[in-house]
Each structure stands twice: as C-alpha cells, then as structure tokens.
Amino acid sequence: MFTPFTLIASALTLIVGLAIGYALRKAMAKRMAGDAESKVEKMLADAREKQQELLQAAKNQEQELLIQAKEKSLKIIEEAKQEEQSRHRDLQDQQRRLEKRETLFDEKLLEIEEKKSKLEDRAKEIEVVKAQITELKNAQVTKLQEVAGLTRQQAEEKLLKEIETDAQEALMSRLRKLEQLNEEELEVKGRKILSLAMTRFASSVCTDTTTSQVELPNDEMKGRIIGKEGRNIKAIELQTGTEIIVDDTPNMITISGFSPIRRQVAKRALEELIKDGRIQPARIEEAIGNAKKTIAADLRKAGEDALYQLGIPVSSIDPKLTSILGRMKYRTSYGQNALQHSIEVGTIAGMIAEEVGADVFVCKKGGLFHDIGKAVDHDMQGAHPEIGYNIMKKFGFSEELCYQSIAHHEDRPRTIEGAVVKAADAISGARPGARKASLEQFIQRMEDLERTAGSFDGVEKVYAIQAGREVRVFVQPEKIDDLTAYRLAKDVANKIEAELSYPGEVKVTVIRETRVIEYAK
C-alpha cells in the first residue's frame, strides 16, 4: 500500500532522473555536434588542400604543354628553314644546269648555222655542176641522134621492141614453167585434201525431191475435191495460197504454187481429207490447220536434226532460225534437196578446214547456213546470198559467219573459211548425179559456153566437152602467138566467170597449131 510520501518520493525521483537524462543527452548531443563540425572542417581543409594540389598540377601541366609546344614550333621552324635552304640549293643547281644547256644550245646553234651555210654553198656548187652535166648530156644526145638518125623516143621504142623480141621466148618458157609448177603443186595438194574430205564423208547421190502431185484412190475423188460449184477446191486454194489443177491424168491431181511450204501444206491437207472421206469447207479448214501444225513441228525437227548431225548445240540457235533452216527440207535446187545439200556442205567444209588449218566451227556453221536465203527467197525480194546474209545478221551471227552466205558465190572469197565453204558447196552440188537438169538447160549451157569463148578475135572454133567441164578453143596461128594465147585463155575464163552460171569449174584450153603442107611431084 502506497502512502502519499512514497508517491511524492517516487515522483521526485522520476523528475530528478528525467532531468539528469536530459542533461546527459544534451551534453552528448553537444559533444556529437562538436565532433561533426570538426569533421566537416577537416574535410573542407582536405578539399582545399586537394584543390590547391590540383591547381598546382594543372599549372605545372600547362607549363609543360607550353614548353612542348614551343619546342615543336621551334623544331618545325628549323625544319622549314632547312627545307627552304634545300630548295634554294636545288633551284640554284637547276639554274646552273639551265645556264649550261643554254650555253651548249648556243654553241650547237652556231655550229648548225655554220653547217647550213656550208651546205647551201655546196648545194649551189652541185647545181652548177648539174647544169654543166645536163648541158654535156644534151650535147651528147644531140650528137647521138645526129649520128643514128633517130630521136630519143624512136630509139627507146626500137630498143624495147628488140628486147621484147629477144626475151619473148625466154619469158614464155619461164611463164609456162612457173604455171606448170604452181598448177602441179597446187593440184597435188588440192587433190589430197579433197580426197581425204570426200572419202571421210560419203552420202547418197540421189536425194529426195518434193512433189506437187497427190495420188487419188479413184477418179471419183476428183469430183468430191472440186465440190458443188467448185466450193471445195476454191476453199483449198484460198486458204493455202496454191492452185489445184485437176486434169485428165488418172488418179492424180497437181498442186501448183511458188512456195514449197504452201504446196506441202496443201498436199498434206488433201491427203488427210482423202483418207477421212469428209470433204467440205469446214473440214477443209480443220485439215489445213492440222497440216500447218504438222509442218511447223516437222520443220523444227528437221532443223534440229541438221544441227545435231553437225554437232552444233541446238540451244545456241534461235528456235525461229531453226524452223527457217528446216524449211529447206521442202526446197530443191536442180532436183537436189536444199537441206541435205547444206548438211553436206557443212560436213565437207569442216573436214577441209581441219586439213588446211581454217576455223572448223566457222566452216561447219557457215556451210550449214550458207543457203539459208533459199528458205525464204520465194517470200522476199533479192538474191538468196544477200537474203541469207541479212537473216544471219538479224539472228546475231558474227560478221565472219554471215559472210559465208555471200562468199560461196564470189569468184575470190576474201577469207580462207569463205574459200573452204565455196569448195565444199561445189563438191556437194557439182558432183555427177547430185543435181538434175533438163536436156534444154544442158544444151543451152553448152551453147552459152561456146558462144562466150568464140566471141574473141582470132578464135577459129570452140568445142564444149565433158558435159561443160572443159572448153577447147582453137585459134588462128597467124593472129594469135604463143604469148597472146596465154592471155586469151585467162580472158576467156574471166568472161565465163562474169557472164555464165555453172556448177563447179570450167577448164579453158587454148590450142594453137601451125600446119605446113607441101607436095612432092
């Protein structure tokens, strides 16, 4: 049980304890504040000291940089001065050299002027001497003319005539010997090369020819082809661009037209109609469409087969050009199939090129496409060599390849490849049996050869022999001497080349003979 006195004592004790605690806390706070202030002042002092150190270091560094910059600037100035001195010395050296050269040039110029004056004096002396020599020469010529009784021109003509007369026999003998040697050597080499090429490639002499006739199962089919009031035959002619000729020939009708492709389309369409039996305008149109598709595929295949046969990559040729090449399958020249002829020319040209060292690829490709103009010459104006050249140029062939289309018709091709293709063309087209010609054409060609050779003065008679391979010209001996006979043979050959068209080559032989007859009585 608490008494009032106890409570008062407890309260006083608490108050005294609180006062003591407060005083102690205040003293501790004051002491801590003093410690913190001393720490802050120390930190500030440290900071000021570091700042001073940094400022001092910066000043030292700045001074060092200034010193280094001054040293570098002094070094640069020194180097510039040295370089300037070096350039100055170089300029002085160059100036001395130039002055020395000028001195030498002046000396040379003086020497040249001195030599020039001497040469001019010498030239004047020479002119005087030449004038004197000319006067003496003229005097001698005048004396010679007076003694000989001939002028200078007359004497020269007489001398040249005597020299020509004396040297004519020797000249003829030398000319004949050279020609024989050249002909023999070239003939041996040519025969060897051609024989190798021809023996390596042997093809059938008789080639296929396109036909413009269609066989009928019976004559009744003619009426069905004509149709009521001729509507069927008119439809065929209108859509194919050909003319259907129905005559009295049994079981046969004829297709006429300038284009071999059109004739072939009409022929195949008629064969399909005859086989089907239904001949009417609608069916005719369908059959002609089928025939055109078949022909187009056939042309492409024929062109590709030709390329494969010669080893030319099909991908390297434009498909349109391949089809144009295939069109030659239905083109003939004097009865010889044009495509087969082109394949032969390409093959033979490649073989000859291997022997003579020409470009084999150009000869093969040029030989295959040399007659490509014949595939479209019915549809375009101009000769087939020029047409072929333009076609090959259009499809991106090189100039050397395009030239083969023209070279095989030139007398003297300007490239060895052109000469090889021309020779291969002659081998393929001019060999016996390769081409057909009518009797009238053969006789006309013989007459043209004889008439051309007989048109020269001094020719007595002319005979074309060996199917036009040789022309023998007999001359009048009193008008044509031996030397003139050589010239006449060349002139006849040149005129035949310029005016006549013929396969292969024609040998011109001029024969001059003198017969002296006397009778013993």
RODO-2510 file (C-alpha; in nm, 4 decimals, decimal comma):
residues 521
     n   res          X          Y          Z
     1     m     0,0000     0,0000     0,0000
     2     f     0,1407     0,3269    -0,1172
     3     t     0,1469     0,6280     0,1142
     4     p     0,1472     0,9927    -0,0061
     5     f     0,5038     1,0294     0,0973
     6     t     0,6050     0,7340    -0,1122
     7     l     0,4282     0,8732    -0,4117
     8     i     0,5978     1,2092    -0,3715
     9     a     0,9358     1,0463    -0,3364
    10     s     0,8783     0,8385    -0,6440
    11     a     0,7697     1,1446    -0,8402
    12     l     1,0722     1,3432    -0,7283
    13     t     1,2950     1,0543    -0,8155
    14     l     1,1401     1,0362    -1,1619
    15     i     1,1752     1,4095    -1,2149
    16     v     1,5365     1,4045    -1,0995
    17     g     1,6035     1,1058    -1,3282
    18     l     1,4426     1,2846    -1,6208
    19     a     1,6418     1,5996    -1,5543
    20     i     1,9634     1,4051    -1,5298
    21     g     1,8826     1,2125    -1,8502
    22     y     1,8016     1,5316    -2,0327
    23     a     2,1242     1,6943    -1,9173
    24     l     2,3246     1,3912    -2,0147
    25     r     2,1549     1,3733    -2,3559
    26     k     2,2130     1,7432    -2,4156
    27     a     2,5747     1,7078    -2,3252
    28     m     2,6129     1,4102    -2,5550
    29     a     2,4369     1,5933    -2,8402
    30     k     2,6625     1,8921    -2,7929
    31     r     2,9672     1,6743    -2,7917
    32     m     2,8481     1,4905    -3,1111
    33     a     2,7766     1,8215    -3,2816
    34     g     3,1267     1,9389    -3,1960
    35     d     3,2718     1,6205    -3,3395
    36     a     3,0694     1,6540    -3,6664
    37     e     3,1720     2,0179    -3,7040
    38     s     3,5356     1,9271    -3,6556
    39     k     3,4983     1,6515    -3,9176
    40     v     3,3366     1,8918    -4,1648
    41     e     3,6096     2,1465    -4,1080
    42     k     3,8697     1,8772    -4,1602
    43     m     3,7001     1,7646    -4,4800
    44     l     3,6869     2,1244    -4,6021
    45     a     4,0504     2,1661    -4,5228
    46     d     4,1343     1,8472    -4,7084
    47     a     3,9279     1,9624    -5,0031
    48     r     4,1021     2,2993    -5,0080
    49     e     4,4363     2,1252    -4,9898
    50     k     4,3470     1,8898    -5,2782
    51     q     4,2160     2,1852    -5,4773
    52     q     4,5441     2,3616    -5,4291
    53     e     4,7306     2,0499    -5,5314
    54     l     4,5128     2,0092    -5,8438
    55     l     4,5562     2,3742    -5,9353
    56     q     4,9277     2,3418    -5,8883
    57     a     4,9340     2,0207    -6,1019
    58     a     4,7247     2,1921    -6,3739
    59     k     4,9620     2,4885    -6,3737
    60     n     5,2584     2,2535    -6,3943
    61     q     5,0937     2,0576    -6,6816
    62     e     5,0040     2,3805    -6,8623
    63     q     5,3610     2,4952    -6,8303
    64     e     5,4873     2,1610    -6,9616
    65     l     5,2455     2,1791    -7,2595
    66     l     5,3584     2,5307    -7,3344
    67     i     5,7170     2,4196    -7,3209
    68     q     5,6473     2,1227    -7,5501
    69     a     5,4519     2,3438    -7,7942
    70     k     5,7377     2,5924    -7,8032
    71     e     5,9846     2,3101    -7,8651
    72     k     5,7693     2,1675    -8,1509
    73     s     5,7228     2,5100    -8,3069
    74     l     6,0949     2,5718    -8,2906
    75     k     6,1565     2,2302    -8,4450
    76     i     5,9055     2,2979    -8,7277
    77     i     6,0586     2,6375    -8,7932
    78     e     6,4017     2,4773    -8,8037
    79     e     6,2832     2,2060    -9,0465
    80     a     6,1135     2,4679    -9,2650
    81     k     6,4337     2,6684    -9,2744
    82     q     6,6313     2,3590    -9,3693
    83     e     6,3786     2,2652    -9,6404
    84     e     6,3852     2,6188    -9,7743
    85     q     6,7630     2,6090    -9,7859
    86     s     6,7493     2,2710    -9,9666
    87     r     6,5021     2,4068   -10,2218
    88     h     6,7136     2,7119   -10,2661
    89     r     7,0154     2,4921   -10,3350
    90     d     6,8086     2,2803   -10,5834
    91     l     6,6927     2,5931   -10,7623
    92     q     7,0483     2,7153   -10,7827
    93     d     7,1578     2,3770   -10,9254
    94     q     6,8753     2,3816   -11,1807
    95     q     6,9595     2,7367   -11,2754
    96     r     7,3229     2,6423   -11,3259
    97     r     7,2199     2,3406   -11,5402
    98     l     6,9858     2,5558   -11,7490
    99     e     7,2547     2,8131   -11,7995
   100     k     7,4919     2,5358   -11,9052
   101     r     7,2326     2,3945   -12,1505
   102     e     7,1677     2,7376   -12,2938
   103     t     7,5390     2,7748   -12,3485
   104     l     7,5516     2,4338   -12,5234
   105     f     7,2431     2,5190   -12,7328
   106     d     7,4011     2,8430   -12,8391
   107     e     7,7163     2,6578   -12,9398
   108     k     7,5141     2,3936   -13,1282
   109     l     7,3087     2,6629   -13,2986
   110     l     7,6230     2,8343   -13,4125
   111     e     7,7562     2,5020   -13,5448
   112     i     7,4254     2,4315   -13,7262
   113     e     7,4219     2,7768   -13,8795
   114     e     7,7790     2,7267   -13,9936
   115     k     7,6964     2,3819   -14,1411
   116     k     7,3848     2,5235   -14,3051
   117     s     7,5820     2,7964   -14,4740
   118     k     7,8367     2,5376   -14,5907
   119     l     7,5585     2,3090   -14,7219
   120     e     7,3982     2,5965   -14,9062
   121     d     7,7293     2,6786   -15,0667
   122     r     7,7726     2,3080   -15,1506
   123     a     7,4214     2,2905   -15,2983
   124     k     7,4940     2,5905   -15,5166
   125     e     7,8095     2,4211   -15,6366
   126     i     7,6156     2,0988   -15,7074
   127     e     7,3503     2,2905   -15,9017
   128     v     7,6226     2,4447   -16,1131
   129     v     7,7784     2,1026   -16,1741
   130     k     7,4360     1,9511   -16,2570
   131     a     7,3709     2,2259   -16,5054
   132     q     7,7049     2,1577   -16,6662
   133     i     7,6341     1,7796   -16,6737
   134     t     7,2898     1,8404   -16,8242
   135     e     7,4399     2,0566   -17,0933
   136     l     7,7003     1,7907   -17,1708
   137     k     7,4316     1,5160   -17,1712
   138     n     7,2065     1,7112   -17,4028
   139     a     7,5002     1,7752   -17,6307
   140     q     7,5837     1,4039   -17,6324
   141     v     7,2209     1,3074   -17,7004
   142     t     7,2073     1,5593   -17,9849
   143     k     7,5243     1,4180   -18,1335
   144     l     7,3943     1,0594   -18,0950
   145     q     7,0650     1,1500   -18,2601
   146     e     7,2553     1,3164   -18,5453
   147     v     7,4774     1,0109   -18,5877
   148     a     7,1947     0,7493   -18,5525
   149     g     6,9338     0,9482   -18,7413
   150     l     6,6720     0,8659   -18,4674
   151     t     6,5064     1,0681   -18,1969
   152     r     6,5299     0,9605   -17,8355
   153     q     6,1715     0,8292   -17,8285
   154     q     6,2267     0,6341   -18,1507
   155     a     6,5466     0,4852   -18,0132
   156     e     6,3734     0,3819   -17,6878
   157     e     6,0861     0,2189   -17,8783
   158     k     6,3260     0,0337   -18,1033
   159     l     6,5361    -0,0836   -17,8105
   160     l     6,2327    -0,2016   -17,6122
   161     k     6,0966    -0,3816   -17,9168
   162     e     6,4270    -0,5612   -17,9745
   163     i     6,4463    -0,6561   -17,6047
   164     e     6,0871    -0,7822   -17,6097
   165     t     6,1551    -0,9858   -17,9240
   166     d     6,4740    -1,1346   -17,7793
   167     a     6,3218    -1,2058   -17,4385
   168     q     5,9806    -1,3246   -17,5573
   169     e     6,0825    -1,6849   -17,5973
   170     a     6,2609    -1,6879   -17,2605
   171     l     5,9654    -1,5147   -17,0983
   172     m     5,7164    -1,7618   -17,2440
   173     s     5,9317    -2,0540   -17,1369
   174     r     5,9671    -1,9151   -16,7829
   175     l     5,5963    -1,8350   -16,7592
   176     r     5,4987    -2,1801   -16,8813
   177     k     5,7383    -2,3442   -16,6343
   178     l     5,6105    -2,1398   -16,3390
   179     e     5,2492    -2,2096   -16,4264
   180     q     5,3153    -2,5797   -16,4621
   181     l     5,4994    -2,5938   -16,1289
   182     n     5,2300    -2,3991   -15,9479
   183     e     4,9498    -2,5959   -16,1087
   184     e     5,1127    -2,9292   -16,0352
   185     e     5,1934    -2,8422   -15,6733
   186     l     4,8522    -2,6918   -15,6032
   187     e     4,6741    -2,9745   -15,7824
   188     v     4,8574    -3,2377   -15,5768
   189     k     4,7759    -3,0610   -15,2502
   190     g     4,4182    -2,9879   -15,3547
   191     r     4,3546    -3,3455   -15,4662
   192     k     4,4954    -3,4774   -15,1398
   193     i     4,2793    -3,2501   -14,9242
   194     l     3,9623    -3,3036   -15,1279
   195     s     4,0123    -3,6787   -15,1492
   196     l     4,0525    -3,7016   -14,7718
   197     a     3,7370    -3,4974   -14,7155
   198     m     3,5303    -3,6826   -14,9748
   199     t     3,6366    -4,0285   -14,8603
   200     r     3,5532    -3,9412   -14,4983
   201     f     3,2040    -3,8279   -14,5961
   202     a     3,0035    -4,0290   -14,8448
   203     s     2,6321    -3,9632   -14,8924
   204     s     2,3697    -4,0776   -15,1346
   205     v     2,3986    -3,9163   -15,4763
   206     c     2,0278    -3,9270   -15,5449
   207     t     1,8468    -3,7044   -15,2980
   208     d     1,4751    -3,6758   -15,2365
   209     t     1,2750    -3,4131   -15,4190
   210     t     0,9490    -3,2538   -15,3129
   211     t     0,6447    -3,3403   -15,5156
   212     s     0,3431    -3,1311   -15,6102
   213     q     0,1204    -3,4231   -15,7046
   214     v    -0,1320    -3,6088   -15,4900
   215     e    -0,2436    -3,9614   -15,5678
   216     l    -0,6177    -4,0374   -15,5529
   217     p    -0,7782    -4,3722   -15,4788
   218     n    -1,0095    -4,3272   -15,7792
   219     d    -1,1241    -4,0625   -16,0274
   220     e    -1,4490    -4,0157   -15,8370
   221     m    -1,2490    -3,8397   -15,5655
   222     k    -1,1729    -3,5572   -15,8116
   223     g    -1,5394    -3,4566   -15,8151
   224     r    -1,5569    -3,4620   -15,4362
   225     i    -1,2443    -3,2451   -15,4126
   226     i    -1,3933    -2,9967   -15,6588
   227     g    -1,7238    -2,9938   -15,4702
   228     k    -2,0572    -2,8435   -15,5611
   229     e    -1,9998    -2,5454   -15,7889
   230     g    -1,6284    -2,5761   -15,7059
   231     r    -1,6654    -2,4616   -15,3442
   232     n    -1,4284    -2,7233   -15,2008
   233     i    -1,1427    -2,6562   -15,4413
   234     k    -1,1920    -2,2809   -15,4024
   235     a    -1,1717    -2,3142   -15,0236
   236     i    -0,8482    -2,5144   -15,0511
   237     e    -0,6917    -2,2675   -15,2939
   238     l    -0,7977    -1,9660   -15,0888
   239     q    -0,6636    -2,0966   -14,7574
   240     t    -0,3380    -2,2498   -14,8872
   241     g    -0,2447    -1,9898   -15,1492
   242     t    -0,1922    -2,2576   -15,4149
   243     e    -0,3649    -2,3652   -15,7330
   244     i    -0,5217    -2,7111   -15,7581
   245     i    -0,5035    -2,8474   -16,1137
   246     v    -0,7471    -3,1274   -16,1935
   247     d    -0,6777    -3,2624   -16,5425
   248     d    -0,7222    -3,5885   -16,7302
   249     t    -0,4334    -3,7602   -16,5541
   250     p    -0,5862    -4,0741   -16,3973
   251     n    -0,5931    -4,0905   -16,0178
   252     m    -0,3764    -3,7800   -15,9837
   253     i    -0,4159    -3,4067   -15,9136
   254     t    -0,1427    -3,1415   -15,9277
   255     i    -0,0698    -2,8654   -15,6790
   256     s     0,0869    -2,5526   -15,8283
   257     g     0,2426    -2,2664   -15,6308
   258     f     0,5703    -2,0782   -15,5982
   259     s     0,6104    -2,1578   -15,2261
   260     p     0,7165    -2,5180   -15,1489
   261     i     0,5809    -2,4863   -14,7931
   262     r     0,2370    -2,3888   -14,9190
   263     r     0,2389    -2,6764   -15,1654
   264     q     0,3345    -2,9155   -14,8844
   265     v     0,0542    -2,7823   -14,6592
   266     a    -0,1982    -2,8278   -14,9406
   267     k    -0,0629    -3,1760   -15,0148
   268     r    -0,0887    -3,2944   -14,6530
   269     a    -0,4323    -3,1411   -14,6100
   270     l    -0,5593    -3,3157   -14,9233
   271     e    -0,4106    -3,6467   -14,8105
   272     e    -0,5878    -3,6125   -14,4744
   273     l    -0,9189    -3,5208   -14,6440
   274     i    -0,8915    -3,8122   -14,8865
   275     k    -0,8177    -4,0504   -14,6004
   276     d    -1,1059    -3,9149   -14,3913
   277     g    -1,3525    -3,9031   -14,6801
   278     r    -1,5385    -3,5951   -14,5489
   279     i    -1,4615    -3,3097   -14,7868
   280     q    -1,6436    -2,9882   -14,7041
   281     p    -1,5367    -2,6275   -14,6305
   282     a    -1,5440    -2,6668   -14,2510
   283     r    -1,3485    -2,9933   -14,2642
   284     i    -1,1081    -2,8427   -14,5191
   285     e    -1,0246    -2,5555   -14,2807
   286     e    -0,9604    -2,8022   -13,9972
   287     a    -0,7402    -3,0244   -14,2155
   288     i    -0,5349    -2,7258   -14,3334
   289     g    -0,4860    -2,6136   -13,9707
   290     n    -0,3680    -2,9624   -13,8751
   291     a    -0,1353    -2,9707   -14,1764
   292     k     0,0199    -2,6350   -14,0779
   293     k     0,0824    -2,7556   -13,7232
   294     t     0,2341    -3,0792   -13,8510
   295     i     0,4531    -2,8937   -14,0998
   296     a     0,5690    -2,6461   -13,8304
   297     a     0,6707    -2,9317   -13,5988
   298     d     0,8324    -3,1149   -13,8887
   299     l     1,0321    -2,8043   -13,9846
   300     r     1,1573    -2,7548   -13,6301
   301     k     1,2574    -3,1211   -13,6034
   302     a     1,4324    -3,1174   -13,9417
   303     g     1,6332    -2,8095   -13,8391
   304     e     1,7266    -2,9628   -13,5022
   305     d     1,8312    -3,2892   -13,6698
   306     a     2,0582    -3,0946   -13,9044
   307     l     2,2185    -2,9131   -13,6084
   308     y     2,2658    -3,2418   -13,4180
   309     q     2,4218    -3,4007   -13,7249
   310     l     2,6879    -3,1287   -13,7459
   311     g     2,7452    -3,1131   -13,3697
   312     i     2,6110    -2,7586   -13,3293
   313     p     2,4294    -2,7041   -12,9953
   314     v     2,0577    -2,6533   -13,0604
   315     s     2,0340    -2,4132   -12,7649
   316     s     2,2815    -2,1778   -12,9355
   317     i     2,0452    -2,1219   -13,2309
   318     d     1,7232    -1,9207   -13,2109
   319     p     1,4175    -2,1517   -13,2489
   320     k     1,2838    -1,9307   -13,5287
   321     l     1,6074    -1,9711   -13,7234
   322     t     1,5935    -2,3471   -13,6610
   323     s     1,2472    -2,3544   -13,8195
   324     i     1,3695    -2,1475   -14,1152
   325     l     1,6543    -2,3966   -14,1602
   326     g     1,4004    -2,6807   -14,1517
   327     r     1,2033    -2,5155   -14,4335
   328     m     1,4857    -2,6104   -14,6667
   329     k     1,3712    -2,9693   -14,6352
   330     y     1,0968    -2,8814   -14,8847
   331     r     1,3245    -2,6749   -15,1108
   332     t     1,5162    -2,8205   -15,4037
   333     s     1,7824    -2,6833   -15,6359
   334     y     1,8073    -2,8626   -15,9687
   335     g     1,6434    -3,1611   -15,8028
   336     q     1,8856    -3,1652   -15,5051
   337     n     1,7319    -3,1324   -15,1595
   338     a     1,8476    -2,7968   -15,0169
   339     l     1,8685    -2,9122   -14,6521
   340     q     2,0640    -3,2264   -14,7374
   341     h     2,2924    -3,0141   -14,9561
   342     s     2,3533    -2,7704   -14,6667
   343     i     2,4356    -3,0577   -14,4284
   344     e     2,6806    -3,1983   -14,6832
   345     v     2,8445    -2,8576   -14,7324
   346     g     2,8833    -2,8063   -14,3561
   347     t     3,0318    -3,1533   -14,3059
   348     i     3,2707    -3,1357   -14,6019
   349     a     3,3733    -2,7781   -14,5122
   350     g     3,4590    -2,8876   -14,1582
   351     m     3,6745    -3,1732   -14,2893
   352     i     3,8588    -2,9491   -14,5355
   353     a     3,9089    -2,6868   -14,2633
   354     e     4,0816    -2,9469   -14,0458
   355     e     4,3259    -3,0194   -14,3282
   356     v     4,4078    -2,6588   -14,4247
   357     g     4,4106    -2,5137   -14,0712
   358     a     4,0990    -2,2951   -14,1056
   359     d     3,8370    -2,2326   -13,8352
   360     v     3,6408    -2,5599   -13,8248
   361     f     3,3448    -2,4164   -13,6325
   362     v     3,3025    -2,1235   -13,8738
   363     c     3,3257    -2,3552   -14,1746
   364     k     3,0742    -2,6040   -14,0323
   365     k     2,8219    -2,3453   -13,9201
   366     g     2,8764    -2,1251   -14,2253
   367     g     2,8392    -2,4259   -14,4557
   368     l     2,5135    -2,5295   -14,2903
   369     f     2,3607    -2,1810   -14,3158
   370     h     2,5220    -2,0706   -14,6462
   371     d     2,1979    -2,1263   -14,8427
   372     i     1,9553    -2,0177   -14,5670
   373     g     1,8299    -1,7442   -14,8004
   374     k     1,6761    -2,0104   -15,0254
   375     a     1,4293    -2,0970   -14,7489
   376     v     1,2548    -1,7592   -14,7843
   377     d     1,3613    -1,6339   -15,1286
   378     h     1,0088    -1,7005   -15,2586
   379     d     0,8692    -1,4569   -15,0000
   380     m     1,1357    -1,1822   -15,0200
   381     q     1,2952    -0,9771   -15,2943
   382     g     1,6599    -1,0158   -15,3797
   383     a     1,9124    -1,2924   -15,4429
   384     h     1,9438    -1,5677   -15,1850
   385     p     2,3075    -1,4796   -15,0814
   386     e     2,2043    -1,1280   -14,9726
   387     i     1,8833    -1,2576   -14,8114
   388     g     2,0813    -1,5200   -14,6218
   389     y     2,3361    -1,2590   -14,5065
   390     n     2,0567    -1,0374   -14,3694
   391     i     1,8871    -1,3313   -14,1936
   392     m     2,2101    -1,4419   -14,0238
   393     k     2,2860    -1,0825   -13,9250
   394     k     1,9361    -1,0460   -13,7774
   395     f     1,9824    -1,3506   -13,5544
   396     g     2,3113    -1,2242   -13,4101
   397     f     2,5689    -1,4191   -13,6117
   398     s     2,9195    -1,2748   -13,6348
   399     e     3,0296    -1,0941   -13,9497
   400     e     3,2632    -1,3825   -14,0359
   401     l     2,9743    -1,6311   -14,0273
   402     c     2,7355    -1,4005   -14,2146
   403     y     2,9952    -1,3556   -14,4894
   404     q     2,9777    -1,7288   -14,5746
   405     s     2,6346    -1,6708   -14,7308
   406     i     2,7949    -1,4355   -14,9839
   407     a     3,1385    -1,5988   -15,0110
   408     h     3,0157    -1,9173   -15,1798
   409     h     2,9006    -1,7077   -15,4786
   410     e     3,2098    -1,4873   -15,5024
   411     d     3,4886    -1,5607   -15,7501
   412     r     3,7609    -1,4867   -15,4949
   413     p     3,6432    -1,5088   -15,1323
   414     r     3,8388    -1,2770   -14,9053
   415     t     3,8784    -1,5312   -14,6218
   416     i     4,0103    -1,8863   -14,6157
   417     e     3,6846    -2,0000   -14,4496
   418     g     3,4878    -1,8489   -14,7394
   419     a     3,7060    -2,0361   -14,9895
   420     v     3,6566    -2,3616   -14,7966
   421     v     3,2768    -2,3204   -14,7926
   422     k     3,2787    -2,2371   -15,1660
   423     a     3,4812    -2,5516   -15,2387
   424     a     3,2509    -2,7670   -15,0234
   425     d     2,9458    -2,6189   -15,1998
   426     a     3,0962    -2,7099   -15,5362
   427     i     3,1780    -3,0639   -15,4195
   428     s     2,8242    -3,1227   -15,2932
   429     g     2,6382    -2,9635   -15,5834
   430     a     2,8613    -3,0275   -15,8837
   431     r     2,9433    -3,3956   -15,8441
   432     p     2,7854    -3,6207   -16,1094
   433     g     2,4225    -3,7039   -16,0376
   434     a     2,3769    -3,4622   -15,7483
   435     r     2,1572    -3,2310   -15,9464
   436     k     1,9228    -3,2790   -16,2374
   437     a     1,8893    -3,0519   -16,5356
   438     s     1,6646    -3,0818   -16,8369
   439     l     1,8022    -3,1510   -17,1849
   440     e     1,7131    -2,7980   -17,2920
   441     q     1,9036    -2,6468   -17,0000
   442     f     2,2048    -2,8657   -17,0726
   443     i     2,2105    -2,7743   -17,4424
   444     q     2,1628    -2,4061   -17,3588
   445     r     2,4570    -2,4134   -17,1188
   446     m     2,6802    -2,5784   -17,3794
   447     e     2,5808    -2,3199   -17,6401
   448     d     2,6463    -2,0331   -17,3967
   449     l     2,9945    -2,1665   -17,3228
   450     e     3,0841    -2,1996   -17,6900
   451     r     2,9363    -1,8610   -17,7799
   452     t     3,1201    -1,6827   -17,4943
   453     a     3,4563    -1,8390   -17,5813
   454     g     3,4071    -1,7749   -17,9542
   455     s     3,3403    -1,4023   -17,9080
   456     f     3,7131    -1,3157   -17,9011
   457     d     3,9090    -1,2032   -18,2052
   458     g     4,1353    -1,4671   -18,3590
   459     v     3,9248    -1,7653   -18,2404
   460     e     3,8628    -2,0157   -18,5199
   461     k     3,6324    -2,2670   -18,3487
   462     v     3,5219    -2,3690   -17,9996
   463     y     3,4087    -2,7037   -17,8555
   464     a     3,2478    -2,7592   -17,5133
   465     i     3,3287    -3,1132   -17,3965
   466     q     3,2990    -3,3308   -17,0847
   467     a     2,9463    -3,2032   -17,0082
   468     g     3,0686    -2,8451   -16,9985
   469     r     3,3660    -2,9132   -16,7707
   470     e     3,6151    -2,8147   -17,0411
   471     v     3,6134    -2,5692   -17,3297
   472     r     3,8663    -2,6159   -17,6104
   473     v     3,9415    -2,3026   -17,8105
   474     f     4,1188    -2,3356   -18,1455
   475     v     4,2820    -2,0107   -18,2595
   476     q     4,4228    -1,8820   -18,5886
   477     p     4,8028    -1,9090   -18,5587
   478     e     4,8691    -1,6085   -18,7825
   479     k     4,6682    -1,3813   -18,5485
   480     i     4,7408    -1,5342   -18,2057
   481     d     5,1001    -1,6018   -18,0988
   482     d     5,2050    -1,8160   -17,8039
   483     l     5,2190    -1,5298   -17,5540
   484     t     4,8806    -1,3972   -17,6641
   485     a     4,7365    -1,7494   -17,6257
   486     y     4,8067    -1,7352   -17,2512
   487     r     4,6312    -1,4024   -17,2259
   488     l     4,3379    -1,5314   -17,4331
   489     a     4,2901    -1,8311   -17,2017
   490     k     4,2739    -1,6015   -16,8978
   491     d     4,0350    -1,3603   -17,0744
   492     v     3,8013    -1,6439   -17,1781
   493     a     3,7997    -1,7853   -16,8232
   494     n     3,7281    -1,4420   -16,6738
   495     k     3,4429    -1,3780   -16,9165
   496     i     3,2857    -1,7186   -16,8420
   497     e     3,3059    -1,6427   -16,4678
   498     a     3,1491    -1,2999   -16,5126
   499     e     2,8658    -1,3852   -16,7543
   500     l     2,7673    -1,7503   -16,7022
   501     s     2,6283    -1,9522   -16,4115
   502     y     2,7577    -2,3081   -16,3785
   503     p     2,8366    -2,5626   -16,1063
   504     g     3,1967    -2,6468   -16,0269
   505     e     3,4686    -2,5148   -16,2573
   506     v     3,5290    -2,4969   -16,6321
   507     k     3,8722    -2,5708   -16,7763
   508     v     3,9694    -2,3451   -17,0690
   509     t     4,2210    -2,4938   -17,3148
   510     v     4,3567    -2,2734   -17,5966
   511     i     4,5080    -2,4734   -17,8849
   512     r     4,7348    -2,3070   -18,1414
   513     e     4,8841    -2,5168   -18,4162
   514     t     5,0524    -2,4412   -18,7463
   515     r     5,0328    -2,6887   -19,0328
   516     v     5,2657    -2,6556   -19,3310
   517     i     5,1757    -2,8787   -19,6272
   518     e     5,3875    -2,9303   -19,9389
   519     y     5,3571    -3,1856   -20,2168
   520     a     5,6435    -3,3664   -20,3852
   521     k     5,5758    -3,4114   -20,7573
***
